[in-house]
């Protein structure tokens, strides 16, 4: 629970991830699933990094 909140906060503060999120979620012709497989891998990588940090 706590680490997911930390992850959400780090998403808000990271300019790179916010750019990535904007392109993912604000794109008009985005697929039904919010994340493509490549982006899911990237997010999982970020989560693993956060788990290492905490």
DATAPE-V692547 format. One record per pair of residues at least 6 apart in sequence whose ideal C-beta (glycine too) atoms are under 8 Angstrom apart, sorted by the first residue. I is the first residue (numbers start at 1). J is the second residue. If there is no record, write none. Layout:
# DATAPE-V692547
I_J + I_J
This chain:
# DATAPE-V692547
3_50 + 3_51 + 3_54 + 6_50 + 6_54 + 7_46 + 7_47 + 7_50 + 10_17 + 10_46 + 10_50 + 11_17 + 11_18 + 11_21 + 12_18 + 17_46 + 20_39 + 20_42 + 24_30 + 24_34 + 24_35 + 24_36 + 24_39 + 25_34 + 35_43
